[in-house]
């Protein structure tokens, strides 16, 4: 059987490779970050140009003592058809909100799941 021999790298070869990679990173970093910043600003413009924003029925994890207007906690409560008619039209499969907050730790009462119920 033929044995394959592997020649390890010398310390000098490793130092040269490290030096070359470092120079490449120093040269390329400004170019790469500029392109990344341009992409992020383009994405921000797209999000800001949307008229409706977050759709009714979207569920998000929220932190804070106050819930924004048009949102409700996801604590399994019954849908009030007068107050949540937009949500009822969007998810018409249930008469109750999902009970997602039961899965969260009770150590911090400011952390909760909320659902958008109206625009």
MOPAC internal coordinates of N, CA, C and O (Angstrom, degrees):
PM7 1SCF
backbone

  N    0.0000 0     0.00 0     0.00 0    0    0    0
  C    1.4403 1     0.00 0     0.00 0    1    0    0
  C    1.5231 1   109.91 1     0.00 0    2    1    0
  O    1.2310 1   121.98 1   -38.38 1    3    2    1
  N    1.3220 1   113.81 1   141.62 1    3    2    1
  C    1.4619 1   118.58 1   176.25 1    5    3    2
  C    1.5120 1   109.56 1   -86.01 1    6    5    3
  O    1.2310 1   121.32 1   -47.70 1    7    6    5
  N    1.3112 1   115.07 1   132.30 1    7    6    5
  C    1.4630 1   119.59 1   176.69 1    9    7    6
  C    1.5151 1   108.29 1   -99.01 1   10    9    7
  O    1.2310 1   121.24 1   -44.73 1   11   10    9
  N    1.3033 1   115.23 1   135.27 1   11   10    9
  C    1.4567 1   120.20 1   178.18 1   13   11   10
  C    1.5225 1   107.55 1   -88.50 1   14   13   11
  O    1.2310 1   121.25 1   -53.33 1   15   14   13
  N    1.3099 1   115.22 1   126.67 1   15   14   13
  C    1.4540 1   119.64 1   178.11 1   17   15   14
  C    1.5177 1   108.94 1   -99.46 1   18   17   15
  O    1.2310 1   120.95 1   -43.69 1   19   18   17
  N    1.3061 1   115.80 1   136.31 1   19   18   17
  C    1.4592 1   121.68 1   178.70 1   21   19   18
  C    1.5103 1   107.91 1  -110.39 1   22   21   19
  O    1.2310 1   121.70 1   -54.85 1   23   22   21
  N    1.3152 1   114.36 1   125.15 1   23   22   21
  C    1.4520 1   119.41 1   177.70 1   25   23   22
  C    1.5227 1   107.52 1   -93.51 1   26   25   23
  O    1.2310 1   120.39 1   -59.80 1   27   26   25
  N    1.2928 1   116.86 1   120.20 1   27   26   25
  C    1.4598 1   120.98 1   178.22 1   29   27   26
  C    1.5164 1   111.11 1   -71.90 1   30   29   27
  O    1.2310 1   120.89 1   -16.04 1   31   30   29
  N    1.2958 1   115.90 1   163.96 1   31   30   29
  C    1.4572 1   120.57 1   178.86 1   33   31   30
  C    1.5255 1   109.84 1   -83.18 1   34   33   31
  O    1.2310 1   121.36 1   -35.44 1   35   34   33
  N    1.2887 1   115.01 1   144.56 1   35   34   33
  C    1.4540 1   119.29 1   176.51 1   37   35   34
  C    1.5177 1   108.79 1   -81.66 1   38   37   35
  O    1.2310 1   121.33 1   -14.17 1   39   38   37
  N    1.3156 1   115.07 1   165.83 1   39   38   37
  C    1.4514 1   120.24 1   178.84 1   41   39   38
  C    1.5225 1   110.83 1   -61.98 1   42   41   39
  O    1.2310 1   119.98 1   141.01 1   43   42   41
  N    1.3014 1   117.64 1   -38.99 1   43   42   41
  C    1.4632 1   121.88 1   179.84 1   45   43   42
  C    1.5291 1   110.61 1   -63.91 1   46   45   43
  O    1.2310 1   119.79 1   138.42 1   47   46   45
  N    1.3339 1   118.00 1   -41.58 1   47   46   45
  C    1.4638 1   121.78 1   178.45 1   49   47   46
  C    1.5305 1   111.00 1   -64.34 1   50   49   47
  O    1.2310 1   120.61 1   140.38 1   51   50   49
  N    1.3179 1   116.43 1   -39.62 1   51   50   49
  C    1.4640 1   120.25 1   178.91 1   53   51   50
  C    1.5300 1   110.66 1   -66.37 1   54   53   51
  O    1.2310 1   119.88 1   139.29 1   55   54   53
  N    1.3233 1   117.83 1   -40.71 1   55   54   53
  C    1.4551 1   121.57 1   179.10 1   57   55   54
  C    1.5252 1   111.65 1   -65.16 1   58   57   55
  O    1.2310 1   120.26 1   139.61 1   59   58   57
  N    1.3321 1   117.11 1   -40.39 1   59   58   57
  C    1.4618 1   121.22 1   178.88 1   61   59   58
  C    1.5370 1   109.55 1   -65.54 1   62   61   59
  O    1.2310 1   120.27 1   135.96 1   63   62   61
  N    1.3169 1   117.09 1   -44.04 1   63   62   61
  C    1.4631 1   120.74 1   179.55 1   65   63   62
  C    1.5338 1   110.65 1   -62.54 1   66   65   63
  O    1.2310 1   120.07 1   137.57 1   67   66   65
  N    1.3217 1   117.46 1   -42.43 1   67   66   65
  C    1.4598 1   121.92 1   178.30 1   69   67   66
  C    1.5199 1   111.11 1   -63.56 1   70   69   67
  O    1.2310 1   120.63 1   138.76 1   71   70   69
  N    1.3317 1   116.40 1   -41.24 1   71   70   69
  C    1.4628 1   121.17 1   178.74 1   73   71   70
  C    1.5275 1   110.78 1   -63.58 1   74   73   71
  O    1.2310 1   120.46 1   135.24 1   75   74   73
  N    1.3219 1   116.73 1   -44.76 1   75   74   73
  C    1.4713 1   121.26 1  -179.76 1   77   75   74
  C    1.5362 1   110.18 1   -62.79 1   78   77   75
  O    1.2310 1   119.97 1   135.06 1   79   78   77
  N    1.3277 1   117.67 1   -44.94 1   79   78   77
  C    1.4615 1   120.68 1   178.85 1   81   79   78
  C    1.5243 1   111.56 1   -63.51 1   82   81   79
  O    1.2310 1   120.22 1   139.47 1   83   82   81
  N    1.3173 1   117.19 1   -40.53 1   83   82   81
  C    1.4640 1   120.74 1   178.90 1   85   83   82
  C    1.5186 1   111.49 1   -62.34 1   86   85   83
  O    1.2310 1   120.57 1   136.49 1   87   86   85
  N    1.3220 1   116.52 1   -43.51 1   87   86   85
  C    1.4656 1   120.30 1   178.87 1   89   87   86
  C    1.5248 1   110.07 1   -63.45 1   90   89   87
  O    1.2310 1   120.23 1   138.09 1   91   90   89
  N    1.3276 1   117.17 1   -41.91 1   91   90   89
  C    1.4656 1   120.61 1   179.11 1   93   91   90
  C    1.5266 1   110.84 1   -61.24 1   94   93   91
  O    1.2310 1   120.31 1   138.08 1   95   94   93
  N    1.3325 1   117.01 1   -41.92 1   95   94   93
  C    1.4580 1   120.05 1  -179.91 1   97   95   94
  C    1.5250 1   111.53 1   -66.33 1   98   97   95
  O    1.2310 1   120.29 1   139.76 1   99   98   97
  N    1.3272 1   117.06 1   -40.24 1   99   98   97
  C    1.4635 1   120.36 1   179.76 1  101   99   98
  C    1.5259 1   110.34 1   -64.37 1  102  101   99
  O    1.2310 1   120.53 1   140.91 1  103  102  101
  N    1.3163 1   116.60 1   -39.09 1  103  102  101
  C    1.4622 1   120.94 1  -178.46 1  105  103  102
  C    1.5301 1   110.88 1   -74.44 1  106  105  103
  O    1.2310 1   119.80 1   139.60 1  107  106  105
  N    1.3367 1   117.99 1   -40.40 1  107  106  105
  C    1.4651 1   121.91 1  -172.76 1  109  107  106
  C    1.5319 1   113.63 1   -86.31 1  110  109  107
  O    1.2310 1   119.29 1   155.64 1  111  110  109
  N    1.3190 1   118.95 1   -24.36 1  111  110  109
  C    1.4685 1   121.15 1  -174.71 1  113  111  110
  C    1.5307 1   112.97 1   -56.07 1  114  113  111
  O    1.2310 1   118.71 1   131.84 1  115  114  113
  N    1.3427 1   120.06 1   -48.16 1  115  114  113
  C    1.4669 1   117.98 1   179.68 1  117  115  114
  C    1.5251 1   113.24 1   -61.75 1  118  117  115
  O    1.2310 1   120.30 1   143.16 1  119  118  117
  N    1.3127 1   117.02 1   -36.84 1  119  118  117
  C    1.4652 1   120.96 1   179.67 1  121  119  118
  C    1.5241 1   110.03 1   -67.09 1  122  121  119
  O    1.2310 1   120.74 1   135.38 1  123  122  121
  N    1.3291 1   116.20 1   -44.62 1  123  122  121
  C    1.4651 1   120.23 1  -178.10 1  125  123  122
  C    1.5225 1   111.19 1   -67.27 1  126  125  123
  O    1.2310 1   119.36 1   138.64 1  127  126  125
  N    1.3327 1   118.82 1   -41.36 1  127  126  125
  C    1.4578 1   119.69 1  -179.76 1  129  127  126
  C    1.5203 1   111.68 1   -69.11 1  130  129  127
  O    1.2310 1   120.05 1   146.85 1  131  130  129
  N    1.3347 1   117.52 1   -33.15 1  131  130  129
  C    1.4665 1   120.06 1   177.89 1  133  131  130
  C    1.5280 1   110.13 1   -64.19 1  134  133  131
  O    1.2310 1   120.77 1   135.88 1  135  134  133
  N    1.3422 1   116.14 1   -44.12 1  135  134  133
  C    1.4680 1   119.59 1   178.73 1  137  135  134
  C    1.5235 1   110.68 1   -64.31 1  138  137  135
  O    1.2310 1   120.32 1   139.68 1  139  138  137
  N    1.3289 1   116.99 1   -40.32 1  139  138  137
  C    1.4627 1   120.31 1  -179.97 1  141  139  138
  C    1.5214 1   110.80 1   -64.08 1  142  141  139
  O    1.2310 1   119.96 1   138.24 1  143  142  141
  N    1.3300 1   117.69 1   -41.76 1  143  142  141
  C    1.4643 1   121.14 1   178.89 1  145  143  142
  C    1.5232 1   111.17 1   -63.30 1  146  145  143
  O    1.2310 1   120.45 1   141.24 1  147  146  145
  N    1.3410 1   116.74 1   -38.76 1  147  146  145
  C    1.4652 1   120.13 1   178.41 1  149  147  146
  C    1.5283 1   110.55 1   -63.78 1  150  149  147
  O    1.2310 1   120.47 1   138.22 1  151  150  149
  N    1.3429 1   116.71 1   -41.78 1  151  150  149
  C    1.4689 1   120.26 1   180.00 1  153  151  150
  C    1.5265 1   110.57 1   -64.42 1  154  153  151
  O    1.2310 1   120.25 1   137.13 1  155  154  153
  N    1.3372 1   117.12 1   -42.87 1  155  154  153
  C    1.4602 1   120.60 1  -179.57 1  157  155  154
  C    1.5240 1   110.23 1   -63.03 1  158  157  155
  O    1.2310 1   119.85 1   135.79 1  159  158  157
  N    1.3380 1   117.89 1   -44.21 1  159  158  157
  C    1.4598 1   119.26 1  -179.15 1  161  159  158
  C    1.5285 1   111.04 1   -65.25 1  162  161  159
  O    1.2310 1   119.88 1   146.61 1  163  162  161
  N    1.3387 1   117.83 1   -33.39 1  163  162  161
  C    1.4604 1   120.15 1   176.91 1  165  163  162
  C    1.5259 1   110.34 1   -65.67 1  166  165  163
  O    1.2310 1   120.27 1   138.73 1  167  166  165
  N    1.3340 1   117.10 1   -41.27 1  167  166  165
  C    1.4603 1   120.60 1   179.49 1  169  167  166
  C    1.5181 1   110.88 1   -65.58 1  170  169  167
  O    1.2310 1   120.04 1   140.20 1  171  170  169
  N    1.3212 1   117.53 1   -39.80 1  171  170  169
  C    1.4619 1   121.00 1   179.00 1  173  171  170
  C    1.5162 1   110.50 1   -61.97 1  174  173  171
  O    1.2310 1   120.17 1   138.49 1  175  174  173
  N    1.3176 1   117.29 1   -41.51 1  175  174  173
  C    1.4551 1   120.99 1   179.12 1  177  175  174
  C    1.5201 1   111.07 1   -62.20 1  178  177  175
  O    1.2310 1   120.02 1   140.83 1  179  178  177
  N    1.3343 1   117.57 1   -39.17 1  179  178  177
  C    1.4588 1   121.13 1   179.68 1  181  179  178
  C    1.5185 1   110.21 1   -64.58 1  182  181  179
  O    1.2310 1   119.74 1   134.91 1  183  182  181
  N    1.3276 1   118.10 1   -45.09 1  183  182  181
  C    1.4563 1   121.73 1  -179.24 1  185  183  182
  C    1.5166 1   110.53 1   -64.83 1  186  185  183
  O    1.2310 1   119.78 1   138.11 1  187  186  185
  N    1.3294 1   118.02 1   -41.89 1  187  186  185
  C    1.4506 1   120.81 1  -178.70 1  189  187  186
  C    1.5244 1   112.23 1   -69.47 1  190  189  187
  O    1.2310 1   119.98 1   156.49 1  191  190  189
  N    1.3173 1   117.64 1   -23.51 1  191  190  189
  C    1.4545 1   119.41 1  -178.19 1  193  191  190
  C    1.5290 1   112.92 1   -83.20 1  194  193  191
  O    1.2310 1   119.95 1   169.85 1  195  194  193
  N    1.3247 1   117.69 1   -10.15 1  195  194  193
  C    1.4582 1   119.38 1   178.76 1  197  195  194
  C    1.5271 1   109.15 1   -71.56 1  198  197  195
  O    1.2310 1   120.84 1   -45.43 1  199  198  197
  N    1.3216 1   116.00 1   134.57 1  199  198  197
  C    1.4558 1   119.89 1  -176.53 1  201  199  198
  C    1.5241 1   112.27 1   -80.16 1  202  201  199
  O    1.2310 1   119.78 1   139.08 1  203  202  201
  N    1.3236 1   118.02 1   -40.92 1  203  202  201
  C    1.4515 1   120.00 1  -174.06 1  205  203  202
  C    1.5242 1   113.23 1   -85.37 1  206  205  203
  O    1.2310 1   119.51 1   152.15 1  207  206  205
  N    1.3117 1   118.53 1   -27.85 1  207  206  205
  C    1.4591 1   120.23 1  -178.31 1  209  207  206
  C    1.5158 1   110.94 1    73.42 1  210  209  207
  O    1.2310 1   120.51 1    48.89 1  211  210  209
  N    1.3270 1   116.64 1  -131.11 1  211  210  209
  C    1.4590 1   122.35 1  -176.85 1  213  211  210
  C    1.5263 1   109.52 1   -77.12 1  214  213  211
  O    1.2310 1   119.73 1   -50.26 1  215  214  213
  N    1.3327 1   118.13 1   129.74 1  215  214  213
  C    1.4689 1   119.79 1  -177.88 1  217  215  214
  C    1.5319 1   112.60 1   -75.15 1  218  217  215
  O    1.2310 1   120.81 1   -25.28 1  219  218  217
  N    1.3103 1   116.05 1   154.72 1  219  218  217
  C    1.4595 1   121.50 1   174.65 1  221  219  218
  C    1.5260 1   108.12 1   -61.40 1  222  221  219
  O    1.2310 1   120.70 1   -45.65 1  223  222  221
  N    1.3210 1   116.27 1   134.35 1  223  222  221
  C    1.4649 1   121.72 1  -178.51 1  225  223  222
  C    1.5118 1   113.12 1   100.80 1  226  225  223
  O    1.2310 1   119.65 1   170.60 1  227  226  225
  N    1.3388 1   118.28 1    -9.40 1  227  226  225
  C    1.4627 1   121.29 1   178.46 1  229  227  226
  C    1.5252 1   109.50 1   -70.04 1  230  229  227
  O    1.2310 1   120.80 1   -42.15 1  231  230  229
  N    1.3233 1   116.08 1   137.85 1  231  230  229
  C    1.4574 1   121.90 1   179.20 1  233  231  230
  C    1.5232 1   107.80 1  -113.35 1  234  233  231
  O    1.2310 1   120.78 1   -48.68 1  235  234  233
  N    1.3364 1   116.11 1   131.32 1  235  234  233
  C    1.4624 1   121.00 1   178.81 1  237  235  234
  C    1.5215 1   109.42 1  -133.09 1  238  237  235
  O    1.2310 1   121.19 1   -22.69 1  239  238  237
  N    1.3311 1   115.33 1   157.31 1  239  238  237
  C    1.4506 1   121.28 1   173.54 1  241  239  238
  C    1.5186 1   106.78 1   -88.20 1  242  241  239
  O    1.2310 1   120.17 1   -56.71 1  243  242  241
  N    1.3267 1   117.28 1   123.29 1  243  242  241
  C    1.4585 1   122.80 1  -172.58 1  245  243  242
  C    1.5201 1   109.57 1  -117.33 1  246  245  243
  O    1.2310 1   121.07 1   -36.42 1  247  246  245
  N    1.3394 1   115.55 1   143.58 1  247  246  245
  C    1.4537 1   119.99 1   174.11 1  249  247  246
  C    1.5223 1   108.98 1  -124.57 1  250  249  247
  O    1.2310 1   120.46 1   -58.40 1  251  250  249
  N    1.2963 1   116.72 1   121.60 1  251  250  249
  C    1.4490 1   121.23 1   177.74 1  253  251  250
  C    1.5100 1   110.62 1   153.80 1  254  253  251
  O    1.2310 1   120.65 1   -22.45 1  255  254  253
  N    1.3227 1   116.35 1   157.55 1  255  254  253
  C    1.4649 1   119.19 1  -178.88 1  257  255  254
  C    1.5242 1   113.15 1   -73.51 1  258  257  255
  O    1.2310 1   119.97 1   151.60 1  259  258  257
  N    1.3329 1   117.66 1   -28.40 1  259  258  257
  C    1.4644 1   121.48 1  -177.24 1  261  259  258
  C    1.5215 1   110.48 1  -109.61 1  262  261  259
  O    1.2310 1   120.81 1   -40.22 1  263  262  261
  N    1.3150 1   116.06 1   139.78 1  263  262  261
  C    1.4659 1   122.12 1   177.60 1  265  263  262
  C    1.5260 1   107.22 1   -93.86 1  266  265  263
  O    1.2310 1   119.71 1   -42.37 1  267  266  265
  N    1.3371 1   118.15 1   137.63 1  267  266  265
  C    1.4692 1   119.91 1   180.00 1  269  267  266
  C    1.5292 1   112.30 1   -62.90 1  270  269  267
  O    1.2310 1   121.23 1   -22.37 1  271  270  269
  N    1.3184 1   115.25 1   157.63 1  271  270  269
  C    1.4655 1   120.70 1   178.29 1  273  271  270
  C    1.5263 1   109.66 1   -64.13 1  274  273  271
  O    1.2310 1   120.41 1   -42.40 1  275  274  273
  N    1.3202 1   116.82 1   137.60 1  275  274  273
  C    1.4617 1   122.12 1  -179.82 1  277  275  274
  C    1.5204 1   112.96 1    89.69 1  278  277  275
  O    1.2310 1   119.82 1  -173.61 1  279  278  277
  N    1.3264 1   117.94 1     6.39 1  279  278  277
  C    1.4660 1   123.38 1  -179.44 1  281  279  278
  C    1.5278 1   109.36 1  -124.27 1  282  281  279
  O    1.2310 1   120.60 1   -24.40 1  283  282  281
  N    1.3385 1   116.46 1   155.60 1  283  282  281
  C    1.4619 1   123.12 1   175.95 1  285  283  282
  C    1.5216 1   109.19 1  -136.11 1  286  285  283
  O    1.2310 1   120.70 1   -26.18 1  287  286  285
  N    1.3373 1   116.26 1   153.82 1  287  286  285
  C    1.4629 1   120.50 1   174.69 1  289  287  286
  C    1.5241 1   109.48 1   -68.06 1  290  289  287
  O    1.2310 1   120.82 1   -32.58 1  291  290  289
  N    1.3248 1   116.03 1   147.42 1  291  290  289
  C    1.4703 1   121.57 1   175.50 1  293  291  290
  C    1.5283 1   108.28 1   -91.78 1  294  293  291
  O    1.2310 1   120.88 1  -101.18 1  295  294  293
  N    1.3231 1   115.92 1    78.82 1  295  294  293
  C    1.4594 1   120.59 1  -176.07 1  297  295  294
  C    1.5254 1   112.56 1  -121.30 1  298  297  295
  O    1.2310 1   120.03 1  -159.22 1  299  298  297
  N    1.3087 1   117.54 1    20.78 1  299  298  297
  C    1.4536 1   121.56 1   174.93 1  301  299  298
  C    1.5120 1   115.53 1    79.09 1  302  301  299
  O    1.2310 1   119.74 1  -167.19 1  303  302  301
  N    1.3274 1   118.09 1    12.81 1  303  302  301
  C    1.4589 1   120.31 1  -178.29 1  305  303  302
  C    1.5324 1   111.04 1   -73.64 1  306  305  303
  O    1.2310 1   121.08 1   -21.89 1  307  306  305
  N    1.3176 1   115.54 1   158.11 1  307  306  305
  C    1.4601 1   121.86 1  -179.97 1  309  307  306
  C    1.5291 1   109.76 1   -72.65 1  310  309  307
  O    1.2310 1   120.93 1   -36.75 1  311  310  309
  N    1.3234 1   115.82 1   143.25 1  311  310  309
  C    1.4618 1   120.72 1   178.44 1  313  311  310
  C    1.5225 1   110.19 1   -72.64 1  314  313  311
  O    1.2310 1   120.93 1   -53.24 1  315  314  313
  N    1.3087 1   115.83 1   126.76 1  315  314  313
  C    1.4650 1   121.61 1   173.96 1  317  315  314
  C    1.5271 1   106.05 1   -88.33 1  318  317  315
  O    1.2310 1   120.11 1   -68.00 1  319  318  317
  N    1.3329 1   117.40 1   112.00 1  319  318  317
  C    1.4629 1   120.84 1  -173.12 1  321  319  318
  C    1.5186 1   112.99 1   -62.38 1  322  321  319
  O    1.2310 1   119.40 1   149.68 1  323  322  321
  N    1.3171 1   118.75 1   -30.32 1  323  322  321
  C    1.4639 1   120.66 1   177.96 1  325  323  322
  C    1.5253 1   111.26 1   -72.21 1  326  325  323
  O    1.2310 1   120.52 1   136.44 1  327  326  325
  N    1.3233 1   116.61 1   -43.56 1  327  326  325
  C    1.4554 1   121.64 1  -175.48 1  329  327  326
  C    1.5255 1   112.51 1   -82.15 1  330  329  327
  O    1.2310 1   120.01 1   149.87 1  331  330  329
  N    1.3299 1   117.58 1   -30.13 1  331  330  329
  C    1.4608 1   121.22 1  -173.81 1  333  331  330
  C    1.5282 1   112.45 1  -122.97 1  334  333  331
  O    1.2310 1   119.83 1  -140.38 1  335  334  333
  N    1.3196 1   117.93 1    39.62 1  335  334  333
  C    1.4652 1   120.67 1  -176.27 1  337  335  334
  C    1.5309 1   111.92 1   -64.86 1  338  337  335
  O    1.2310 1   119.85 1   143.62 1  339  338  337
  N    1.3403 1   117.90 1   -36.38 1  339  338  337
  C    1.4685 1   120.18 1   178.71 1  341  339  338
  C    1.5244 1   110.75 1   -63.19 1  342  341  339
  O    1.2310 1   120.70 1   138.25 1  343  342  341
  N    1.3345 1   116.27 1   -41.75 1  343  342  341
  C    1.4663 1   120.02 1   178.79 1  345  343  342
  C    1.5186 1   110.20 1   -67.76 1  346  345  343
  O    1.2310 1   120.14 1   138.27 1  347  346  345
  N    1.3105 1   117.34 1   -41.73 1  347  346  345
  C    1.4644 1   121.36 1   179.82 1  349  347  346
  C    1.5317 1   110.20 1   -59.51 1  350  349  347
  O    1.2310 1   120.32 1   140.96 1  351  350  349
  N    1.3344 1   116.99 1   -39.04 1  351  350  349
  C    1.4682 1   120.27 1   177.09 1  353  351  350
  C    1.5261 1   111.40 1   -68.58 1  354  353  351
  O    1.2310 1   120.33 1   147.95 1  355  354  353
  N    1.3331 1   116.97 1   -32.05 1  355  354  353
  C    1.4591 1   120.79 1  -177.12 1  357  355  354
  C    1.5295 1   112.48 1   -77.22 1  358  357  355
  O    1.2310 1   120.05 1   143.03 1  359  358  357
  N    1.3473 1   117.51 1   -36.97 1  359  358  357
  C    1.4711 1   119.73 1  -174.26 1  361  359  358
  C    1.5177 1   112.95 1  -118.17 1  362  361  359
  O    1.2310 1   118.33 1  -160.25 1  363  362  361
  N    1.2482 1   120.80 1    19.75 1  363  362  361
  C    1.4685 1   128.74 1  -170.39 1  365  363  362
  C    1.5282 1   117.40 1   -30.62 1  366  365  363
  O    1.2310 1   118.63 1  -168.51 1  367  366  365
  N    1.3251 1   120.21 1    11.49 1  367  366  365
  C    1.4627 1   120.81 1  -178.39 1  369  367  366
  C    1.5228 1   113.01 1   -90.79 1  370  369  367
  O    1.2310 1   119.80 1   167.62 1  371  370  369
  N    1.3160 1   117.99 1   -12.38 1  371  370  369
  C    1.4592 1   120.11 1  -176.00 1  373  371  370
  C    1.5245 1   110.79 1  -143.11 1  374  373  371
  O    1.2310 1   121.09 1   -26.47 1  375  374  373
  N    1.3359 1   115.52 1   153.53 1  375  374  373
  C    1.4545 1   120.78 1   175.50 1  377  375  374
  C    1.5192 1   111.48 1   -98.12 1  378  377  375
  O    1.2310 1   120.05 1  -176.95 1  379  378  377
  N    1.3395 1   117.52 1     3.05 1  379  378  377
  C    1.4546 1   122.24 1  -177.39 1  381  379  378
  C    1.5305 1   110.67 1  -126.98 1  382  381  379
  O    1.2310 1   121.07 1   -31.01 1  383  382  381
  N    1.3175 1   115.56 1   148.99 1  383  382  381
  C    1.4676 1   120.34 1   172.01 1  385  383  382
  C    1.5173 1   108.45 1   -75.01 1  386  385  383
  O    1.2310 1   119.53 1   -26.84 1  387  386  385
  N    1.3273 1   118.51 1   153.16 1  387  386  385
  C    1.4665 1   119.07 1   177.26 1  389  387  386
  C    1.5307 1   110.59 1   -65.83 1  390  389  387
  O    1.2310 1   120.54 1   -29.98 1  391  390  389
  N    1.3203 1   116.58 1   150.02 1  391  390  389
  C    1.4655 1   121.36 1   179.71 1  393  391  390
  C    1.5280 1   108.98 1  -102.91 1  394  393  391
  O    1.2310 1   120.70 1  -105.44 1  395  394  393
  N    1.3326 1   116.26 1    74.56 1  395  394  393
  C    1.4624 1   121.08 1  -177.41 1  397  395  394
  C    1.5234 1   112.71 1   -87.59 1  398  397  395
  O    1.2310 1   119.93 1   156.43 1  399  398  397
  N    1.3137 1   117.74 1   -23.57 1  399  398  397
  C    1.4622 1   120.32 1  -176.51 1  401  399  398
  C    1.5279 1   113.00 1   -68.65 1  402  401  399
  O    1.2310 1   119.97 1   163.16 1  403  402  401
  N    1.3172 1   117.67 1   -16.84 1  403  402  401
  C    1.4632 1   119.81 1   178.08 1  405  403  402
  C    1.5253 1   111.31 1   -67.73 1  406  405  403
  O    1.2310 1   120.07 1   162.05 1  407  406  405
  N    1.3428 1   117.47 1   -17.95 1  407  406  405
  C    1.4549 1   120.97 1  -179.57 1  409  407  406
  C    1.5301 1   112.94 1   -85.99 1  410  409  407
  O    1.2310 1   120.34 1   170.71 1  411  410  409
  N    1.3241 1   116.96 1    -9.29 1  411  410  409
  C    1.4605 1   120.79 1  -177.40 1  413  411  410
  C    1.5211 1   110.64 1   -89.79 1  414  413  411
  O    1.2310 1   121.31 1   -27.12 1  415  414  413
  N    1.3212 1   115.09 1   152.88 1  415  414  413
  C    1.4583 1   121.13 1   175.82 1  417  415  414
  C    1.5242 1   109.39 1   -65.87 1  418  417  415
  O    1.2310 1   120.24 1   -39.48 1  419  418  417
  N    1.3035 1   117.16 1   140.52 1  419  418  417
  C    1.4610 1   120.75 1  -179.84 1  421  419  418
  C    1.5284 1   112.07 1   -85.97 1  422  421  419
  O    1.2310 1   120.00 1  -174.85 1  423  422  421
  N    1.3294 1   117.61 1     5.15 1  423  422  421
  C    1.4620 1   120.87 1  -178.89 1  425  423  422
  C    1.5272 1   111.83 1   -66.47 1  426  425  423
  O    1.2310 1   119.97 1   148.90 1  427  426  425
  N    1.3161 1   117.66 1   -31.10 1  427  426  425
  C    1.4644 1   121.07 1  -178.66 1  429  427  426
  C    1.5202 1   108.59 1  -128.37 1  430  429  427
  O    1.2310 1   120.65 1   -73.09 1  431  430  429
  N    1.3190 1   116.36 1   106.91 1  431  430  429
  C    1.4670 1   120.28 1  -176.37 1  433  431  430
  C    1.5244 1   112.75 1   -75.40 1  434  433  431
  O    1.2310 1   119.64 1   173.32 1  435  434  433
  N    1.3347 1   118.29 1    -6.68 1  435  434  433
  C    1.4647 1   120.99 1   178.08 1  437  435  434
  C    1.5214 1   112.68 1   -80.72 1  438  437  435
  O    1.2310 1   119.52 1   165.60 1  439  438  437
  N    1.3290 1   118.53 1   -14.40 1  439  438  437
  C    1.4551 1   122.91 1  -179.56 1  441  439  438
  C    1.5196 1   109.00 1   -93.86 1  442  441  439
  O    1.2310 1   120.55 1   -57.14 1  443  442  441
  N    1.3427 1   116.55 1   122.86 1  443  442  441
  C    1.4754 1   119.66 1  -176.84 1  445  443  442
  C    1.5239 1   110.50 1  -158.77 1  446  445  443
  O    1.2310 1   121.39 1   -25.26 1  447  446  445
  N    1.3105 1   114.94 1   154.74 1  447  446  445
  C    1.4667 1   121.13 1   171.60 1  449  447  446
  C    1.5199 1   107.57 1   -85.78 1  450  449  447
  O    1.2310 1   121.08 1   -43.06 1  451  450  449
  N    1.3441 1   115.53 1   136.94 1  451  450  449
  C    1.4556 1   119.88 1   175.77 1  453  451  450
  C    1.5239 1   108.82 1  -129.82 1  454  453  451
  O    1.2310 1   120.85 1   -23.46 1  455  454  453
  N    1.3338 1   115.97 1   156.54 1  455  454  453
  C    1.4631 1   122.23 1  -179.15 1  457  455  454
  C    1.5260 1   108.47 1  -126.09 1  458  457  455
  O    1.2310 1   120.78 1   -39.71 1  459  458  457
  N    1.3171 1   116.12 1   140.29 1  459  458  457
  C    1.4628 1   120.19 1   178.11 1  461  459  458
  C    1.5159 1   108.52 1   -78.68 1  462  461  459
  O    1.2310 1   120.92 1   -56.85 1  463  462  461
  N    1.3349 1   115.85 1   123.15 1  463  462  461
  C    1.4616 1   120.09 1  -176.49 1  465  463  462
  C    1.5181 1   113.74 1  -107.35 1  466  465  463
  O    1.2310 1   120.37 1   162.19 1  467  466  465
  N    1.3467 1   116.90 1   -17.81 1  467  466  465
  C    1.4643 1   118.75 1   177.01 1  469  467  466
  C    1.5255 1   109.32 1  -160.71 1  470  469  467
  O    1.2310 1   121.26 1   -25.23 1  471  470  469
  N    1.3421 1   115.19 1   154.77 1  471  470  469
  C    1.4663 1   120.46 1   178.82 1  473  471  470
  C    1.5133 1   111.29 1   -77.71 1  474  473  471
  O    1.2310 1   120.10 1   180.00 1  475  474  473

